[in-house]
Amino acid sequence: MKNTIPEKPVKFEVTYEDDECISIWKYNTNKTTAGPVEVEHRWKRSYNPWDKKKKTLGELAKEMKKKK
């Protein structure tokens, strides 16, 4: 008797893309069914995370006082 139910793929990839990067999530159901085995991020050339200045705790506290 032949099995008519198609088998699920063992290895597959899911690709997500946004303004900053392309993320590739790689799955292998032989290793785990709980989540991806590997995640790869490919940053776009236009994205530069070092241009953004991080705020200090003092700056964040001042902003909160201004909002109140």
C-alpha positions as CSV (number, residue, x, y, z in Angstrom):
1,M,0.0,0.0,0.0
2,K,1.4,3.3,-1.0
3,N,1.5,6.3,1.4
4,T,-0.4,9.2,-0.2
5,I,0.4,11.7,2.6
6,P,3.3,13.9,1.4
7,E,6.3,14.0,3.8
8,K,7.3,17.2,5.4
9,P,10.7,18.5,4.5
10,V,13.5,17.7,6.9
11,K,15.6,20.8,6.2
12,F,14.2,24.1,5.2
13,E,14.8,27.9,5.4
14,V,12.6,30.9,6.2
15,T,13.8,34.3,5.1
16,Y,12.7,37.6,6.7
17,E,13.6,41.0,5.3
18,D,13.3,44.5,6.9
19,D,15.0,47.9,6.5
20,E,18.1,46.9,8.3
21,C,18.9,43.3,7.5
22,I,17.9,40.0,5.9
23,S,17.5,37.2,8.4
24,I,17.7,33.5,7.3
25,W,16.3,31.0,9.8
26,K,17.5,27.5,9.0
27,Y,15.5,24.5,10.4
28,N,16.5,20.8,10.6
29,T,13.7,18.5,12.1
30,N,16.2,15.7,12.5
31,K,18.1,17.7,15.1
32,T,15.2,19.6,16.8
33,T,11.6,20.5,16.3
34,A,11.6,23.3,18.9
35,G,13.1,26.0,16.7
36,P,15.7,27.0,14.2
37,V,19.1,25.3,14.2
38,E,20.9,28.4,12.8
39,V,20.0,32.1,12.3
40,E,22.0,34.1,9.8
41,H,21.9,37.9,9.6
42,R,23.0,39.7,6.5
43,W,23.2,43.5,7.2
44,K,22.3,45.8,4.3
45,R,25.0,48.3,3.2
46,S,22.8,51.3,4.0
47,Y,22.5,50.2,7.7
48,N,25.1,51.6,10.0
49,P,24.4,50.9,13.7
50,W,27.4,53.1,14.8
51,D,25.7,56.3,13.6
52,K,23.1,56.1,16.4
53,K,24.2,57.6,19.7
54,K,23.2,55.7,22.8
55,K,21.6,57.7,25.6
56,T,23.1,57.7,29.1
57,L,21.0,57.1,32.2
58,G,21.3,60.8,33.0
59,E,19.8,61.7,29.6
60,L,17.0,59.2,29.9
61,A,16.2,60.6,33.4
62,K,16.1,64.1,32.1
63,E,13.7,63.1,29.4
64,M,11.4,61.4,31.9
65,K,11.3,64.6,34.0
66,K,10.4,66.7,31.0
67,K,7.5,64.3,30.1
68,K,6.0,64.7,33.7
